[in-house]
């Protein structure tokens, strides 16, 4: 498929480096949520990444959080596509991307491997240097991209996160109460997979996306999240993401917690969410990057879906 004179790599049906049976997932088209965008699949060294691309202009990569997929950007991406080439992907194991093996010490789902995936995707699309916006888990992948691949990440936006090293090494009762799922998901399989898999819709409706203004998570988006969450291998991969965070990712962070990101960083967070209520979000990231600015929103955790116009405007101004 040719796009703006550049080759968008369309990938074969099978990636031979992945185990049969966990490579393919039932694909549900999300293009109705991304008008004017086109789908793609891109093979990396260890995964096959699903995504959409649209717009024209400087490249911007959008990375989602848990328990979501690239669909969480469906209200933001079309707005950014007016001035940017927008790429929204599913992280490995999430959405309709492939499901690599766990690896030793959960390295198959380390943020380092996830970052390598996204660098490979962008290179396959012809982009060597680009901006990144990540929410939740996607922000942690974006941080790792900026640390491991500084020549590739031009600017980085982090949405509603605090450095994971701070969270695990300064644990408080308040944080553990709100983010108790972190400590459930890191338990050995199949405990969390079984508990969540047997009550997937109840969990998503009444905990993960509870307390939201009606309409923040649309019915179409929720149906997509639920479809992926009820896929047993996907749910396992999502747990592996957290197991990696508490093991190999934490080891990487411990070694590099004083290493500052070189690119400009924008931080956005919800004043009514746990990050905003429990931490000085801006100060935490100012300690981890050379240039940081940001602002709070009068909302909770799901900012790209709750405040799409405002989030898009902040990102556009920062990425220009």
MITIVEX-231324 format. One record per atom (N, C-alpha, C): x, y, z; residue in one letter; atom name. Coordinates in steps of 0.1 Angstrom, whole numbers, plus 5000, padded with zeros to 4 digits. Layout:
// MITIVEX-231324
 east north   up rest atom
    X     Y    Z    A   CA
...
END
This chain:
// MITIVEX-231324
 east north   up rest atom
 5008  4988 5000    X    N
 5000  5000 5000    X   CA
 5009  5012 5000    X    C
 5007  5021 4991    X    N
 5014  5034 4990    X   CA
 5007  5045 4997    X    C
 5015  5052 5005    X    N
 5009  5064 5012    X   CA
 5018  5075 5011    X    C
 5013  5087 5005    X    N
 5021  5099 5004    X   CA
 5035  5096 4999    X    C
 5036  5087 4989    X    N
 5048  5085 4983    X   CA
 5057  5075 4990    X    C
 5053  5070 5002    X    N
 5061  5061 5010    X   CA
 5055  5048 5011    X    C
 5063  5038 5013    X    N
 5057  5024 5014    X   CA
 5053  5021 5028    X    C
 5040  5018 5030    X    N
 5036  5013 5043    X   CA
 5037  4998 5042    X    C
 5044  4992 5051    X    N
 5047  4978 5050    X   CA
 5035  4970 5054    X    C
 5030  4962 5046    X    N
 5019  4953 5049    X   CA
 5025  4939 5051    X    C
 5021  4933 5062    X    N
 5029  4921 5066    X   CA
 5021  4908 5063    X    C
 5029  4898 5061    X    N
 5024  4885 5058    X   CA
 5014  4880 5069    X    C
 5007  4870 5065    X    N
 4997  4864 5075    X   CA
 5003  4857 5086    X    C
 5015  4852 5085    X    N
 5022  4845 5095    X   CA
 5036  4850 5098    X    C
 5039  4852 5111    X    N
 5052  4856 5115    X   CA
 5059  4844 5121    X    C
 5069  4838 5114    X    N
 5074  4825 5117    X   CA
 5081  4825 5131    X    C
 5084  4836 5136    X    N
 5091  4836 5149    X   CA
 5082  4834 5161    X    C
 5069  4833 5159    X    N
 5059  4832 5169    X   CA
 5053  4818 5169    X    C
 5049  4813 5181    X    N
 5043  4800 5182    X   CA
 5029  4800 5175    X    C
 5027  4789 5168    X    N
 5014  4787 5162    X   CA
 5003  4786 5173    X    C
 4992  4792 5171    X    N
 4981  4792 5181    X   CA
 4980  4804 5189    X    C
 4991  4811 5191    X    N
 4990  4824 5199    X   CA
 4993  4835 5190    X    C
 4997  4832 5177    X    N
 5001  4843 5168    X   CA
 4988  4850 5163    X    C
 4978  4843 5159    X    N
 4966  4849 5153    X   CA
 4955  4851 5163    X    C
 4948  4862 5161    X    N
 4937  4865 5170    X   CA
 4926  4869 5161    X    C
 4913  4867 5166    X    N
 4902  4872 5159    X   CA
 4902  4887 5157    X    C
 4903  4891 5145    X    N
 4904  4905 5142    X   CA
 4891  4912 5141    X    C
 4888  4922 5148    X    N
 4876  4930 5146    X   CA
 4880  4944 5141    X    C
 4874  4947 5130    X    N
 4878  4960 5123    X   CA
 4874  4972 5132    X    C
 4883  4981 5134    X    N
 4881  4993 5142    X   CA
 4880  5006 5133    X    C
 4880  5004 5120    X    N
 4881  5015 5110    X   CA
 4868  5024 5112    X    C
 4857  5019 5116    X    N
 4845  5027 5118    X   CA
 4848  5038 5129    X    C
 4857  5035 5137    X    N
 4861  5045 5148    X   CA
 4872  5055 5143    X    C
 4878  5052 5132    X    N
 4889  5060 5127    X   CA
 4886  5064 5112    X    C
 4877  5073 5110    X    N
 4874  5077 5096    X   CA
 4886  5082 5089    X    C
 4888  5077 5077    X    N
 4899  5082 5069    X   CA
 4912  5075 5071    X    C
 4913  5066 5081    X    N
 4925  5059 5085    X   CA
 4925  5046 5077    X    C
 4937  5040 5076    X    N
 4939  5027 5070    X   CA
 4945  5017 5080    X    C
 4942  5004 5079    X    N
 4948  4994 5088    X   CA
 4961  4990 5083    X    C
 4970  4985 5092    X    N
 4982  4978 5088    X   CA
 4986  4968 5098    X    C
 4995  4959 5094    X    N
 5001  4950 5104    X   CA
 5016  4950 5100    X    C
 5024  4950 5110    X    N
 5039  4952 5108    X   CA
 5046  4941 5116    X    C
 5055  4933 5110    X    N
 5062  4923 5117    X   CA
 5075  4930 5123    X    C
 5077  4927 5135    X    N
 5090  4931 5142    X   CA
 5098  4919 5145    X    C
 5109  4920 5152    X    N
 5117  4909 5154    X   CA
 5110  4898 5163    X    C
 5101  4903 5171    X    N
 5094  4893 5180    X   CA
 5079  4893 5181    X    C
 5073  4901 5172    X    N
 5058  4903 5173    X   CA
 5053  4907 5160    X    C
 5040  4907 5159    X    N
 5033  4913 5147    X   CA
 5023  4923 5153    X    C
 5026  4936 5149    X    N
 5018  4947 5155    X   CA
 5007  4952 5146    X    C
 4996  4953 5152    X    N
 4984  4958 5145    X   CA
 4982  4973 5148    X    C
 4977  4980 5137    X    N
 4976  4994 5139    X   CA
 4968  5001 5128    X    C
 4966  5014 5129    X    N
 4959  5022 5119    X   CA
 4968  5034 5117    X    C
 4967  5040 5104    X    N
 4975  5051 5101    X   CA
 4966  5061 5093    X    C
 4967  5074 5095    X    N
 4959  5084 5088    X   CA
 4965  5098 5089    X    C
 4960  5107 5081    X    N
 4965  5120 5081    X   CA
 4977  5123 5073    X    C
 4983  5135 5074    X    N
 4995  5138 5067    X   CA
 5002  5149 5075    X    C
 5015  5149 5074    X    N
 5024  5158 5081    X   CA
 5034  5151 5090    X    C
 5040  5157 5100    X    N
 5050  5151 5108    X   CA
 5044  5138 5115    X    C
 5052  5128 5117    X    N
 5046  5115 5123    X   CA
 5045  5116 5138    X    C
 5033  5111 5143    X    N
 5030  5110 5157    X   CA
 5026  5096 5160    X    C
 5032  5089 5169    X    N
 5028  5076 5174    X   CA
 5020  5076 5187    X    C
 5008  5070 5187    X    N
 5000  5070 5199    X   CA
 5000  5056 5205    X    C
 5003  5055 5218    X    N
 5003  5042 5225    X   CA
 4993  5042 5236    X    C
 4986  5031 5237    X    N
 4974  5030 5246    X   CA
 4978  5024 5260    X    C
 4968  5024 5268    X    N
 4970  5018 5282    X   CA
 4962  5006 5284    X    C
 4962  5001 5296    X    N
 4955  4989 5301    X   CA
 4941  4993 5306    X    C
 4931  4985 5304    X    N
 4930  4973 5296    X   CA
 4924  4976 5282    X    C
 4931  4985 5275    X    N
 4926  4990 5262    X   CA
 4934  4986 5250    X    C
 4934  4993 5239    X    N
 4941  4991 5227    X   CA
 4942  5004 5220    X    C
 4946  5004 5207    X    N
 4946  5016 5199    X   CA
 4933  5024 5199    X    C
 4922  5016 5201    X    N
 4909  5022 5201    X   CA
 4907  5034 5210    X    C
 4915  5034 5221    X    N
 4913  5045 5231    X   CA
 4916  5059 5225    X    C
 4923  5059 5213    X    N
 4926  5071 5207    X   CA
 4916  5075 5196    X    C
 4905  5068 5195    X    N
 4896  5071 5184    X   CA
 4890  5084 5183    X    C
 4890  5092 5195    X    N
 4885  5105 5195    X   CA
 4896  5116 5193    X    C
 4908  5112 5196    X    N
 4919  5121 5195    X   CA
 4926  5120 5181    X    C
 4928  5108 5176    X    N
 4935  5106 5164    X   CA
 4930  5114 5152    X    C
 4917  5114 5149    X    N
 4912  5122 5138    X   CA
 4915  5137 5139    X    C
 4915  5142 5151    X    N
 4918  5156 5153    X   CA
 4932  5159 5150    X    C
 4941  5150 5155    X    N
 4956  5152 5152    X   CA
 4959  5150 5137    X    C
 4951  5141 5131    X    N
 4953  5138 5116    X   CA
 4952  5150 5107    X    C
 4946  5161 5112    X    N
 4945  5173 5104    X   CA
 4958  5179 5101    X    C
 4968  5177 5110    X    N
 4981  5183 5109    X   CA
 4993  5173 5110    X    C
 4990  5161 5113    X    N
 5001  5151 5115    X   CA
 4997  5138 5108    X    C
 5007  5130 5105    X    N
 5005  5116 5101    X   CA
 5004  5108 5114    X    C
 4993  5103 5117    X    N
 4990  5096 5130    X   CA
 4990  5081 5129    X    C
 4998  5075 5137    X    N
 4999  5060 5138    X   CA
 4995  5056 5152    X    C
 4984  5048 5153    X    N
 4980  5042 5166    X   CA
 4981  5027 5165    X    C
 4988  5021 5175    X    N
 4991  5007 5174    X   CA
 4986  5000 5187    X    C
 4984  4987 5186    X    N
 4982  4978 5197    X   CA
 4996  4974 5202    X    C
 4999  4975 5215    X    N
 5011  4969 5220    X   CA
 5011  4954 5219    X    C
 5023  4948 5219    X    N
 5023  4934 5218    X   CA
 5015  4927 5229    X    C
 5007  4917 5225    X    N
 4998  4911 5234    X   CA
 4984  4917 5236    X    C
 4983  4929 5232    X    N
 4970  4937 5234    X   CA
 4963  4938 5221    X    C
 4950  4941 5222    X    N
 4942  4943 5210    X   CA
 4943  4932 5200    X    C
 4947  4935 5188    X    N
 4948  4925 5177    X   CA
 4962  4923 5173    X    C
 4972  4927 5181    X    N
 4986  4924 5179    X   CA
 4988  4909 5183    X    C
 5000  4904 5179    X    N
 5003  4890 5182    X   CA
 5007  4889 5197    X    C
 5008  4876 5201    X    N
 5010  4873 5215    X   CA
 5023  4865 5217    X    C
 5034  4872 5219    X    N
 5047  4865 5220    X   CA
 5048  4857 5233    X    C
 5057  4848 5233    X    N
 5060  4840 5245    X   CA
 5064  4849 5257    X    C
 5062  4844 5269    X    N
 5065  4851 5281    X   CA
 5080  4855 5282    X    C
 5089  4845 5279    X    N
 5103  4847 5280    X   CA
 5108  4845 5294    X    C
 5121  4845 5296    X    N
 5127  4844 5309    X   CA
 5125  4857 5317    X    C
 5121  4856 5329    X    N
 5118  4867 5338    X   CA
 5109  4877 5331    X    C
 5099  4872 5324    X    N
 5088  4879 5317    X   CA
 5094  4889 5307    X    C
 5106  4887 5302    X    N
 5112  4896 5292    X   CA
 5104  4898 5279    X    C
 5096  4888 5276    X    N
 5088  4889 5264    X   CA
 5078  4901 5265    X    C
 5075  4906 5277    X    N
 5066  4917 5278    X   CA
 5073  4929 5286    X    C
 5086  4929 5285    X    N
 5093  4941 5291    X   CA
 5091  4953 5283    X    C
 5091  4964 5289    X    N
 5090  4977 5281    X   CA
 5101  4979 5271    X    C
 5112  4973 5273    X    N
 5123  4973 5264    X   CA
 5119  4966 5251    X    C
 5113  4954 5252    X    N
 5109  4947 5240    X   CA
 5097  4954 5233    X    C
 5088  4959 5241    X    N
 5077  4967 5236    X   CA
 5081  4979 5228    X    C
 5092  4986 5234    X    N
 5097  4998 5227    X   CA
 5104  4994 5214    X    C
 5111  4983 5214    X    N
 5117  4978 5201    X   CA
 5107  4975 5191    X    C
 5095  4970 5195    X    N
 5084  4967 5185    X   CA
 5080  4980 5178    X    C
 5078  4991 5186    X    N
 5073  5003 5181    X   CA
 5083  5011 5172    X    C
 5096  5010 5176    X    N
 5106  5015 5168    X   CA
 5106  5008 5154    X    C
 5105  4995 5154    X    N
 5105  4988 5142    X   CA
 5093  4991 5133    X    C
 5081  4993 5140    X    N
 5069  4996 5132    X   CA
 5071  5010 5125    X    C
 5076  5019 5132    X    N
 5078  5033 5127    X   CA
 5088  5033 5115    X    C
 5098  5025 5117    X    N
 5108  5024 5106    X   CA
 5102  5017 5094    X    C
 5094  5007 5096    X    N
 5088  5000 5085    X   CA
 5078  5010 5077    X    C
 5073  5020 5084    X    N
 5065  5030 5078    X   CA
 5073  5041 5072    X    C
 5086  5041 5073    X    N
 5095  5051 5068    X   CA
 5098  5063 5077    X    C
 5095  5061 5090    X    N
 5098  5072 5100    X   CA
 5109  5068 5109    X    C
 5120  5075 5108    X    N
 5132  5073 5117    X   CA
 5131  5082 5129    X    C
 5124  5093 5128    X    N
 5123  5102 5140    X   CA
 5109  5107 5141    X    C
 5103  5107 5152    X    N
 5089  5110 5154    X   CA
 5085  5114 5168    X    C
 5073  5119 5170    X    N
 5068  5122 5183    X   CA
 5060  5110 5188    X    C
 5060  5108 5202    X    N
 5052  5098 5208    X   CA
 5043  5103 5219    X    C
 5031  5098 5219    X    N
 5022  5101 5231    X   CA
 5018  5088 5236    X    C
 5019  5086 5249    X    N
 5015  5073 5256    X   CA
 5007  5076 5268    X    C
 4996  5068 5269    X    N
 4988  5068 5281    X   CA
 4990  5056 5289    X    C
 4991  5057 5302    X    N
 4992  5045 5311    X   CA
 5003  5036 5307    X    C
 5000  5023 5303    X    N
 5011  5014 5299    X   CA
 5019  5020 5287    X    C
 5011  5026 5278    X    N
 5018  5031 5266    X   CA
 5028  5042 5270    X    C
 5025  5050 5281    X    N
 5035  5060 5285    X   CA
 5048  5053 5290    X    C
 5046  5042 5296    X    N
 5059  5035 5301    X   CA
 5067  5030 5289    X    C
 5060  5025 5279    X    N
 5067  5021 5267    X   CA
 5074  5033 5260    X    C
 5066  5045 5260    X    N
 5072  5057 5254    X   CA
 5084  5061 5262    X    C
 5084  5060 5275    X    N
 5096  5064 5283    X   CA
 5108  5055 5280    X    C
 5105  5042 5278    X    N
 5116  5033 5275    X   CA
 5121  5036 5261    X    C
 5113  5040 5251    X    N
 5117  5044 5238    X   CA
 5126  5056 5239    X    C
 5123  5066 5247    X    N
 5131  5078 5248    X   CA
 5144  5075 5254    X    C
 5145  5065 5263    X    N
 5157  5062 5270    X   CA
 5166  5053 5261    X    C
 5160  5043 5255    X    N
 5168  5034 5247    X   CA
 5171  5038 5232    X    C
 5162  5047 5227    X    N
 5163  5051 5213    X   CA
 5161  5066 5212    X    C
 5170  5074 5219    X    N
 5169  5088 5219    X   CA
 5169  5095 5205    X    C
 5176  5089 5196    X    N
 5176  5095 5182    X   CA
 5163  5094 5175    X    C
 5154  5085 5179    X    N
 5142  5083 5173    X   CA
 5130  5091 5178    X    C
 5131  5094 5191    X    N
 5120  5101 5198    X   CA
 5122  5116 5198    X    C
 5115  5123 5190    X    N
 5117  5137 5189    X   CA
 5111  5144 5201    X    C
 5099  5141 5205    X    N
 5092  5146 5217    X   CA
 5083  5135 5223    X    C
 5081  5136 5236    X    N
 5073  5126 5243    X   CA
 5063  5132 5252    X    C
 5050  5127 5250    X    N
 5039  5131 5259    X   CA
 5035  5119 5268    X    C
 5035  5121 5281    X    N
 5031  5110 5290    X   CA
 5018  5114 5297    X    C
 5009  5105 5297    X    N
 4995  5108 5302    X   CA
 4992  5099 5314    X    C
 4990  5106 5325    X    N
 4985  5100 5338    X   CA
 4994  5088 5343    X    C
 5007  5091 5344    X    N
 5016  5081 5350    X   CA
 5026  5088 5359    X    C
 5032  5081 5368    X    N
 5043  5085 5376    X   CA
 5054  5074 5374    X    C
 5067  5078 5374    X    N
 5077  5067 5371    X   CA
 5075  5055 5380    X    C
 5076  5043 5374    X    N
 5073  5031 5380    X   CA
 5082  5028 5392    X    C
 5095  5033 5391    X    N
 5104  5030 5401    X   CA
 5100  5037 5414    X    C
 5094  5049 5413    X    N
 5089  5056 5424    X   CA
 5077  5049 5430    X    C
 5068  5044 5422    X    N
 5056  5037 5427    X   CA
 5059  5024 5435    X    C
 5069  5016 5430    X    N
 5072  5004 5436    X   CA
 5081  5006 5448    X    C
 5089  5016 5449    X    N
 5099  5018 5459    X   CA
 5094  5027 5470    X    C
 5083  5034 5468    X    N
 5077  5043 5478    X   CA
 5062  5039 5479    X    C
 5059  5027 5481    X    N
 5045  5022 5481    X   CA
 5038  5027 5493    X    C
 5026  5032 5491    X    N
 5017  5037 5502    X   CA
 5004  5029 5502    X    C
 4997  5029 5513    X    N
 4984  5023 5515    X   CA
 4975  5029 5505    X    C
 4975  5042 5503    X    N
 4966  5049 5494    X   CA
 4967  5044 5479    X    C
 4980  5043 5475    X    N
 4982  5038 5461    X   CA
 4978  5024 5460    X    C
 4982  5015 5469    X    N
 4978  5001 5469    X   CA
 4963  4999 5469    X    C
 4956  5007 5476    X    N
 4942  5006 5476    X   CA
 4935  5009 5463    X    C
 4940  5020 5456    X    N
 4934  5023 5443    X   CA
 4939  5014 5432    X    C
 4952  5011 5433    X    N
 4958  5003 5422    X   CA
 4961  4989 5426    X    C
 4951  4983 5434    X    N
 4953  4970 5439    X   CA
 4955  4960 5427    X    C
 4949  4963 5416    X    N
 4950  4954 5404    X   CA
 4965  4951 5400    X    C
 4974  4961 5403    X    N
 4988  4959 5400    X   CA
 4993  4946 5407    X    C
 4989  4944 5419    X    N
 4994  4934 5427    X   CA
 4986  4921 5425    X    C
 4974  4922 5420    X    N
 4967  4910 5415    X   CA
 4973  4904 5403    X    C
 4975  4913 5393    X    N
 4980  4909 5380    X   CA
 4994  4903 5380    X    C
 5002  4906 5390    X    N
 5016  4900 5390    X   CA
 5016  4887 5397    X    C
 5005  4882 5402    X    N
 5005  4868 5408    X   CA
 5007  4858 5397    X    C
 5013  4846 5401    X    N
 5015  4836 5391    X   CA
 5003  4831 5384    X    C
 5004  4828 5371    X    N
 4993  4823 5364    X   CA
 4989  4809 5369    X    C
 4976  4805 5368    X    N
 4965  4812 5361    X   CA
 4956  4820 5371    X    C
 4961  4823 5382    X    N
 4952  4830 5392    X   CA
 4945  4842 5387    X    C
 4952  4853 5383    X    N
 4945  4865 5379    X   CA
 4938  4863 5366    X    C
 4944  4855 5357    X    N
 4937  4852 5344    X   CA
 4923  4845 5346    X    C
 4923  4836 5356    X    N
 4911  4829 5359    X   CA
 4900  4838 5365    X    C
 4905  4845 5375    X    N
 4895  4854 5382    X   CA
 4889  4865 5373    X    C
 4898  4871 5365    X    N
 4893  4881 5356    X   CA
 4885  4875 5344    X    C
 4890  4864 5339    X    N
 4884  4858 5327    X   CA
 4870  4853 5330    X    C
 4867  4849 5342    X    N
 4854  4844 5346    X   CA
 4844  4855 5349    X    C
 4849  4867 5350    X    N
 4840  4879 5352    X   CA
 4844  4891 5344    X    C
 4848  4889 5332    X    N
 4854  4899 5324    X   CA
 4845  4911 5322    X    C
 4832  4909 5318    X    N
 4824  4921 5315    X   CA
 4820  4928 5328    X    C
 4818  4921 5339    X    N
 4815  4927 5352    X   CA
 4827  4935 5356    X    C
 4839  4930 5355    X    N
 4851  4937 5359    X   CA
 4853  4950 5351    X    C
 4852  4949 5338    X    N
 4854  4961 5330    X   CA
 4843  4971 5333    X    C
 4831  4967 5334    X    N
 4820  4977 5336    X   CA
 4820  4983 5350    X    C
 4823  4975 5360    X    N
 4821  4980 5373    X   CA
 4834  4983 5381    X    C
 4846  4980 5375    X    N
 4858  4985 5382    X   CA
 4867  4993 5372    X    C
 4871  4986 5361    X    N
 4881  4993 5352    X   CA
 4876  5006 5347    X    C
 4863  5006 5343    X    N
 4858  5018 5337    X   CA
 4846  5024 5345    X    C
 4846  5021 5358    X    N
 4836  5026 5367    X   CA
 4838  5041 5370    X    C
 4828  5047 5375    X    N
 4829  5061 5380    X   CA
 4831  5071 5369    X    C
 4828  5068 5356    X    N
 4830  5077 5345    X   CA
 4817  5085 5342    X    C
 4819  5096 5336    X    N
 4808  5104 5331    X   CA
 4802  5095 5319    X    C
 4789  5094 5319    X    N
 4783  5086 5308    X   CA
 4788  5090 5294    X    C
 4791  5080 5286    X    N
 4796  5083 5273    X   CA
 4811  5085 5271    X    C
 4818  5085 5282    X    N
 4833  5086 5281    X   CA
 4838  5074 5273    X    C
 4835  5062 5278    X    N
 4838  5050 5270    X   CA
 4826  5046 5262    X    C
 4827  5048 5249    X    N
 4815  5046 5240    X   CA
 4812  5031 5240    X    C
 4800  5028 5236    X    N
 4796  5014 5235    X   CA
 4804  5006 5225    X    C
 4808  5013 5214    X    N
 4816  5007 5203    X   CA
 4830  5004 5209    X    C
 4836  5013 5216    X    N
 4849  5011 5222    X   CA
 4849  5000 5232    X    C
 4839  5001 5241    X    N
 4838  4990 5251    X   CA
 4836  4976 5245    X    C
 4828  4975 5235    X    N
 4827  4962 5228    X   CA
 4840  4957 5223    X    C
 4849  4966 5218    X    N
 4862  4962 5213    X   CA
 4871  4958 5225    X    C
 4871  4966 5236    X    N
 4879  4962 5247    X   CA
 4875  4949 5253    X    C
 4861  4947 5254    X    N
 4856  4934 5260    X   CA
 4860  4922 5251    X    C
 4859  4924 5238    X    N
 4863  4913 5229    X   CA
 4877  4908 5231    X    C
 4886  4918 5232    X    N
 4900  4915 5234    X   CA
 4903  4909 5248    X    C
 4896  4915 5258    X    N
 4898  4911 5272    X   CA
 4894  4897 5274    X    C
 4884  4892 5267    X    N
 4879  4879 5269    X   CA
 4886  4868 5261    X    C
 4896  4872 5253    X    N
 4905  4863 5246    X   CA
 4915  4858 5256    X    C
 4915  4845 5260    X    N
 4924  4840 5271    X   CA
 4939  4843 5269    X    C
 4944  4842 5257    X    N
 4958  4845 5255    X   CA
 4961  4860 5256    X    C
 4952  4868 5252    X    N
 4954  4882 5254    X   CA
 4954  4886 5268    X    C
 4944  4881 5276    X    N
 4944  4884 5290    X   CA
 4957  4879 5297    X    C
 4962  4868 5293    X    N
 4975  4863 5299    X   CA
 4986  4873 5296    X    C
 4986  4878 5283    X    N
 4996  4887 5279    X   CA
 4995  4900 5287    X    C
 4983  4905 5290    X    N
 4981  4917 5297    X   CA
 4986  4915 5312    X    C
 4984  4903 5317    X    N
 4990  4901 5330    X   CA
 5005  4900 5330    X    C
 5011  4895 5319    X    N
 5025  4894 5317    X   CA
 5031  4908 5317    X    C
 5024  4917 5311    X    N
 5029  4931 5310    X   CA
 5031  4936 5325    X    C
 5022  4933 5334    X    N
 5024  4938 5348    X   CA
 5035  4929 5355    X    C
 5035  4917 5352    X    N
 5046  4908 5358    X   CA
 5060  4913 5354    X    C
 5061  4917 5341    X    N
 5073  4923 5337    X   CA
 5076  4936 5344    X    C
 5066  4944 5346    X    N
 5069  4957 5353    X   CA
 5074  4955 5367    X    C
 5070  4945 5374    X    N
 5074  4942 5388    X   CA
 5087  4934 5388    X    C
 5093  4930 5377    X    N
 5105  4923 5377    X   CA
 5116  4929 5368    X    C
 5116  4925 5355    X    N
 5126  4930 5346    X   CA
 5126  4945 5344    X    C
 5114  4950 5342    X    N
 5113  4965 5341    X   CA
 5118  4972 5353    X    C
 5115  4967 5364    X    N
 5120  4974 5377    X   CA
 5135  4973 5378    X    C
 5141  4962 5373    X    N
 5156  4961 5372    X   CA
 5162  4971 5363    X    C
 5156  4973 5351    X    N
 5160  4983 5342    X   CA
 5159  4997 5348    X    C
 5148  5000 5355    X    N
 5146  5013 5361    X   CA
 5156  5015 5372    X    C
 5159  5005 5380    X    N
 5168  5007 5391    X   CA
 5182  5011 5386    X    C
 5186  5005 5375    X    N
 5199  5008 5369    X   CA
 5199  5022 5363    X    C
 5188  5027 5359    X    N
 5187  5039 5350    X   CA
 5179  5050 5356    X    C
 5175  5049 5369    X    N
 5166  5059 5375    X   CA
 5171  5073 5375    X    C
 5185  5075 5374    X    N
 5191  5088 5374    X   CA
 5194  5093 5360    X    C
 5191  5084 5350    X    N
 5194  5088 5337    X   CA
 5182  5096 5331    X    C
 5184  5108 5327    X    N
 5174  5117 5322    X   CA
 5171  5116 5307    X    C
 5158  5116 5304    X    N
 5154  5116 5290    X   CA
 5159  5129 5284    X    C
 5164  5129 5271    X    N
 5169  5140 5265    X   CA
 5159  5149 5257    X    C
 5148  5142 5253    X    N
 5138  5149 5245    X   CA
 5129  5158 5254    X    C
 5123  5168 5248    X    N
 5112  5175 5256    X   CA
 5101  5166 5259    X    C
 5096  5168 5271    X    N
 5085  5159 5276    X   CA
 5073  5168 5281    X    C
 5061  5163 5277    X    N
 5049  5169 5281    X   CA
 5042  5159 5290    X    C
 5037  5164 5302    X    N
 5030  5155 5311    X   CA
 5016  5160 5313    X    C
 5006  5151 5311    X    N
 4992  5154 5314    X   CA
 4987  5144 5324    X    C
 4978  5149 5333    X    N
 4973  5140 5343    X   CA
 4959  5144 5348    X    C
 4952  5135 5354    X    N
 4939  5138 5359    X   CA
 4939  5142 5374    X    C
 4935  5154 5377    X    N
 4935  5159 5391    X   CA
 4927  5151 5400    X    C
 4917  5144 5394    X    N
 4908  5136 5403    X   CA
 4912  5121 5403    X    C
 4922  5118 5396    X    N
 4927  5104 5395    X   CA
 4938  5102 5406    X    C
 4942  5089 5408    X    N
 4951  5085 5418    X   CA
 4965  5092 5416    X    C
 4969  5094 5404    X    N
 4982  5100 5401    X   CA
 4982  5115 5406    X    C
 4971  5122 5402    X    N
 4970  5136 5406    X   CA
 4968  5138 5421    X    C
 4961  5129 5427    X    N
 4957  5131 5441    X   CA
 4969  5127 5451    X    C
 4977  5117 5446    X    N
 4987  5111 5455    X   CA
 5001  5116 5452    X    C
 5004  5122 5441    X    N
 5017  5125 5437    X   CA
 5018  5139 5431    X    C
 5030  5145 5432    X    N
 5033  5157 5424    X   CA
 5038  5152 5410    X    C
 5029  5150 5401    X    N
 5032  5144 5389    X   CA
 5043  5151 5381    X    C
 5041  5164 5380    X    N
 5051  5172 5372    X   CA
 5065  5171 5378    X    C
 5066  5172 5391    X    N
 5079  5172 5398    X   CA
 5086  5158 5396    X    C
 5078  5147 5396    X    N
 5083  5134 5395    X   CA
 5090  5133 5381    X    C
 5084  5138 5371    X    N
 5090  5137 5357    X   CA
 5100  5147 5355    X    C
 5100  5159 5362    X    N
 5111  5168 5361    X   CA
 5124  5162 5366    X    C
 5123  5153 5374    X    N
 5135  5146 5379    X   CA
 5140  5136 5369    X    C
 5132  5133 5359    X    N
 5136  5122 5350    X   CA
 5138  5127 5335    X    C
 5137  5140 5333    X    N
 5139  5145 5319    X   CA
 5145  5159 5320    X    C
 5152  5163 5310    X    N
 5159  5176 5309    X   CA
 5149  5188 5308    X    C
 5138  5185 5300    X    N
 5128  5196 5298    X   CA
 5114  5190 5299    X    C
 5107  5195 5309    X    N
 5093  5190 5312    X   CA
 5084  5201 5315    X    C
 5072  5200 5308    X    N
 5061  5209 5312    X   CA
 5048  5201 5312    X    C
 5038  5206 5318    X    N
 5025  5199 5318    X   CA
 5014  5206 5325    X    C
 5003  5199 5326    X    N
 4991  5204 5332    X   CA
 4982  5193 5337    X    C
 4973  5196 5346    X    N
 4963  5187 5351    X   CA
 4950  5190 5344    X    C
 4942  5179 5343    X    N
 4928  5180 5338    X   CA
 4919  5178 5349    X    C
 4907  5184 5349    X    N
 4897  5182 5360    X   CA
 4889  5169 5357    X    C
 4896  5158 5357    X    N
 4890  5145 5354    X   CA
 4898  5134 5360    X    C
 4895  5122 5356    X    N
 4902  5110 5362    X   CA
 4913  5105 5352    X    C
 4913  5091 5351    X    N
 4924  5085 5344    X   CA
 4923  5084 5329    X    C
 4911  5084 5324    X    N
 4908  5081 5310    X   CA
 4908  5094 5301    X    C
 4918  5102 5302    X    N
 4918  5115 5296    X   CA
 4916  5115 5281    X    C
 4923  5106 5273    X    N
 4920  5107 5258    X   CA
 4906  5105 5254    X    C
 4898  5098 5262    X    N
 4884  5095 5259    X   CA
 4875  5105 5266    X    C
 4879  5111 5277    X    N
 4871  5120 5285    X   CA
 4872  5134 5279    X    C
 4885  5138 5275    X    N
 4887  5152 5271    X   CA
 4895  5151 5257    X    C
 4889  5145 5247    X    N
 4896  5143 5234    X   CA
 4901  5156 5228    X    C
 4892  5166 5228    X    N
 4895  5179 5221    X   CA
 4907  5186 5228    X    C
 4906  5186 5242    X    N
 4917  5193 5249    X   CA
 4930  5185 5249    X    C
 4929  5172 5249    X    N
 4941  5164 5248    X   CA
 4948  5165 5235    X    C
 4939  5165 5224    X    N
 4944  5167 5211    X   CA
 4951  5181 5209    X    C
 4945  5191 5215    X    N
 4950  5205 5214    X   CA
 4964  5205 5221    X    C
 4965  5199 5233    X    N
 4978  5200 5240    X   CA
 4988  5192 5232    X    C
 4985  5181 5227    X    N
 4995  5173 5219    X   CA
 4999  5180 5206    X    C
 4989  5186 5199    X    N
 4992  5193 5187    X   CA
 5002  5205 5189    X    C
 4999  5213 5200    X    N
 5007  5224 5203    X   CA
 5021  5220 5206    X    C
 5022  5209 5214    X    N
 5035  5204 5218    X   CA
 5044  5198 5207    X    C
 5037  5191 5198    X    N
 5044  5183 5187    X   CA
 5047  5192 5175    X    C
 5041  5204 5174    X    N
 5044  5212 5162    X   CA
 5058  5217 5162    X    C
END
